[in-house]
Amino acid sequence: MSARGRLVLSLLLATGVAALEFWGGFTARSLALVGDAVHVCMDVFALSIALIAAIGAARPADKRRTFGYGRVEVLGAMFNGTLLLAATAAIVVAAIRRFGAPVEPASATMIWVAAVGLVVNGVVGYVLLHQHERDLNVRAALFHVLGDALGALAVLIGGVAIAFTGAAWIDPVLSLFVAAIIVAGVLRVLRDATRILLEGVPSSVDVAALTRGMEGISGVTGLHDLHVWSIGSGSHALSAHVAIDDRRLSEAAVLLREIDRCAQGFGIEHVTIQFECESCPIVVKH
């Protein structure tokens, strides 16, 4: 199945789970189940953003955006993460209020709705698993889905505990647990998105090892002004000034191919090199 097909299927499944959990949360008067439904709604939004970003990122480069549209997905991840944090804050406030006015939810509804949510989230997570390393927004959606699976499991266990003990405080405690899961996942996504926007070195690239590899190429005598950054998730670029010994232009082209191969070993696709030759004689024409 294609990446877009996986996203569409995941989006449909997540929408169904959100509707079911909202119904179950209001019917059972369970704040934890409503909180997990809010999280699933954010998953629906995240998957929608990921799908839109996948379409936008596939657009070719043009005269105004010579690197293409790879950062559309990064902007989407930032926007999605911000909204998710706002929704989480609302859940936390509601949970704190529930401690002061406890309400015992219908445990049976909590249990079966959470069980369905757990199974469906497991399916969605499996569908997205093979794509998350190559796409930041898919990774964001996967974090949300896995968080939902943990949240659904917690609600399921909590529903069983409430059924046996009748302790109403378990429900707001579970909602706070779900909120913590959401925050942990969102912070990781926001960290990765911020690194890309600030043109930081990709986490998968060891600059010291890359420098040693380039300097170890025969004919390279020095290296400076090395920059490595991400255009989008899974798309990295490099630029550098490389000092070489005195040689013909055709030999320099061979050297450039070796540098390209070295960079590709670190997952870098776009390589821009400026050759310099400190030992070359400077010819001044009159």
C-alpha positions in Angstrom: 0.0 0.0 0.0 1.3 3.5 -0.9 2.1 6.1 1.8 -1.0 8.1 0.8 -3.2 5.0 1.0 -1.9 4.2 4.5 -2.7 7.8 5.6 -6.2 7.7 4.1 -7.0 4.3 5.8 -5.6 5.5 9.1 -7.7 8.7 8.8 -10.9 6.8 8.3 -10.2 4.5 11.2 -9.2 7.3 13.6 -12.4 9.3 12.7 -14.5 6.3 13.6 -12.7 5.8 16.9 -13.1 9.5 17.8 -16.9 9.4 17.2 -17.3 6.2 19.2 -15.2 7.5 22.2 -17.1 10.8 22.3 -20.4 8.9 22.3 -19.1 6.6 25.0 -17.5 9.4 27.1 -20.7 11.4 27.3 -22.9 8.4 27.7 -20.7 6.9 30.5 -19.9 10.4 32.0 -16.2 9.5 31.7 -13.8 12.4 31.5 -10.9 10.0 30.7 -12.8 8.6 27.7 -13.7 12.1 26.5 -10.1 13.1 26.9 -9.0 10.2 24.9 -11.6 11.1 22.2 -10.1 14.6 22.1 -6.7 13.0 21.6 -8.1 10.9 18.8 -9.6 14.1 17.2 -6.1 15.5 17.2 -5.0 12.4 15.5 -7.6 12.9 12.9 -6.2 16.4 12.4 -2.6 15.2 12.4 -3.4 12.6 9.8 -5.2 15.2 7.7 -2.2 17.5 8.0 0.1 14.6 7.1 -1.9 13.7 4.0 -2.0 17.4 2.9 1.7 17.7 3.5 2.5 14.5 1.6 0.6 15.9 -1.4 2.3 19.3 -1.0 5.8 17.9 -0.5 5.5 15.9 -3.7 5.1 19.1 -5.7 8.2 19.8 -7.8 10.5 22.8 -7.1 9.8 26.0 -9.0 11.5 29.3 -9.6 10.3 30.8 -6.3 10.9 27.7 -4.2 14.0 26.0 -5.6 14.1 23.4 -2.8 10.5 22.4 -3.4 7.7 22.2 -0.7 9.3 19.8 1.7 8.8 22.1 4.7 5.0 22.2 4.3 4.9 19.1 6.5 7.1 20.8 9.1 4.8 23.8 9.4 1.9 21.4 9.6 3.5 19.5 12.5 4.2 22.7 14.4 0.6 23.9 13.9 -0.8 20.5 14.9 1.4 20.2 18.0 0.4 23.7 19.2 -3.3 22.8 18.9 -2.8 19.5 20.7 -1.1 21.2 23.6 -4.0 23.6 23.9 -6.5 20.7 24.0 -4.5 18.9 26.6 -4.6 22.0 28.9 -8.4 22.0 28.7 -8.4 18.3 29.7 -6.2 19.0 32.7 -8.4 21.9 33.9 -11.5 19.7 33.6 -9.8 16.9 35.5 -8.8 19.2 38.4 -12.4 20.4 38.6 -13.6 16.8 38.6 -11.6 16.0 41.8 -13.7 18.6 43.6 -17.0 17.3 42.3 -16.4 13.5 41.6 -18.7 11.7 39.2 -18.8 7.9 39.0 -18.8 7.0 35.3 -20.5 3.9 33.8 -17.7 1.4 33.9 -19.2 -1.1 31.5 -19.4 1.5 28.7 -15.9 2.6 29.5 -14.5 -0.9 29.2 -16.0 -1.9 25.9 -15.5 1.5 24.2 -11.9 1.6 25.4 -11.4 -2.0 24.2 -12.6 -1.1 20.7 -10.4 2.0 20.6 -7.3 0.0 21.7 -7.8 -2.6 18.9 -8.4 0.1 16.2 -5.4 2.2 17.4 -3.3 -0.9 17.2 -4.3 -1.4 13.6 -3.7 2.3 12.7 -0.3 2.2 14.4 0.7 -0.9 12.3 -0.4 0.8 9.1 1.7 3.9 9.8 4.7 2.0 11.2 6.5 1.5 7.9 6.3 5.1 6.9 7.1 7.0 10.0 10.9 7.2 9.6 10.6 9.1 6.3 8.0 11.7 7.2 7.8 14.0 10.1 4.0 14.4 10.1 3.5 10.6 9.8 5.8 10.3 12.8 3.7 12.9 14.6 0.6 11.0 13.8 2.2 7.7 14.9 3.1 9.2 18.3 -0.5 10.3 18.7 -1.9 6.9 17.8 0.5 5.1 20.1 -0.4 7.5 22.8 -4.1 6.8 22.2 -3.4 3.1 22.4 -1.8 3.6 25.8 -4.6 5.9 26.8 -7.3 3.4 25.7 -5.5 0.7 27.7 -5.4 2.9 30.8 -9.1 3.7 30.4 -9.9 0.0 30.0 -8.0 -0.9 33.1 -9.5 2.1 34.9 -13.0 1.0 33.9 -12.4 -2.4 35.4 -11.1 -0.8 38.6 -14.1 1.4 38.9 -16.4 -1.5 38.3 -15.0 -3.3 41.3 -14.3 -0.4 43.7 -16.7 2.4 42.7 -13.9 4.9 43.2 -14.9 8.0 41.1 -11.4 9.6 41.5 -9.9 7.0 39.2 -11.5 8.7 36.1 -9.8 12.2 36.5 -6.5 10.5 37.4 -6.7 8.5 34.1 -7.5 11.8 32.2 -4.3 13.3 33.6 -2.4 10.2 32.6 -3.7 10.6 29.0 -2.7 14.3 29.1 0.8 13.4 30.1 1.1 10.9 27.2 -0.1 13.6 24.8 2.4 16.2 26.0 5.4 13.7 25.9 4.6 12.9 22.2 4.0 16.5 21.1 7.2 17.8 22.7 9.2 15.3 20.7 7.5 16.3 17.4 7.9 20.0 18.2 11.6 19.5 19.0 12.2 17.8 15.6 10.2 20.4 13.7 12.0 23.3 15.4 15.4 21.7 14.6 14.5 21.7 10.9 13.2 25.2 10.9 16.4 26.4 12.6 18.4 24.5 10.1 20.1 22.4 12.7 22.2 19.3 11.9 20.0 16.2 11.3 20.0 13.9 14.3 21.1 11.0 12.0 24.3 12.8 10.8 27.5 12.7 12.8 29.3 15.9 11.6 32.7 14.8 13.0 32.5 11.4 11.2 31.4 13.2 8.0 34.3 15.7 8.3 36.8 12.8 8.7 35.3 11.0 5.7 35.6 14.0 3.5 39.1 15.0 4.6 40.2 11.4 4.1 39.5 11.5 0.4 42.7 11.5 -1.7 43.3 15.0 -3.1 41.4 16.9 -0.3 43.8 19.1 1.6 41.4 21.0 3.8 37.7 21.6 4.7 35.9 24.6 6.1 32.5 26.3 6.2 30.8 22.9 6.4 27.0 23.2 6.8 24.5 20.4 7.1 20.8 21.0 7.4 17.4 19.4 6.6 15.1 20.7 3.9 12.3 18.5 5.2 12.1 15.3 7.1 14.3 12.7 5.3 15.7 15.3 2.9 19.2 16.7 4.0 21.6 19.1 2.3 25.3 19.9 2.6 27.5 22.8 1.5 31.2 23.2 2.2 34.4 24.8 1.0 36.9 22.1 0.1 40.6 22.8 -0.5 42.2 20.5 -3.0 45.7 20.1 -4.5 46.6 21.4 -7.9 44.8 19.3 -10.6 42.9 19.4 -13.8 39.2 20.3 -13.9 38.3 16.7 -15.1 40.2 15.3 -12.1 38.3 17.6 -9.8 35.0 16.3 -11.2 36.1 12.8 -10.1 36.9 14.1 -6.7 33.4 15.7 -6.5 31.8 12.3 -7.2 33.8 10.8 -4.3 32.6 13.6 -2.0 29.0 12.9 -3.1 29.3 9.2 -2.3 30.7 10.1 1.1 27.8 12.4 1.9 25.2 9.9 0.6 26.6 7.5 3.2 25.1 9.9 5.8 21.8 10.2 4.0 22.6 13.6 2.4 21.1 14.0 -1.0 21.8 17.7 -1.9 25.6 18.5 -2.0 27.1 21.8 -2.9 30.9 22.1 -2.9 33.1 25.1 -3.6 36.6 23.9 -4.5 39.6 26.0 -3.4 43.3 25.5 -4.2 45.7 27.4 -2.0 48.8 26.0 -3.7 47.6 26.9 -7.2 49.5 29.7 -8.9 47.5 32.8 -9.5 47.8 34.0 -13.1 47.1 37.7 -13.7 46.3 38.7 -17.3 47.2 42.2 -18.5 
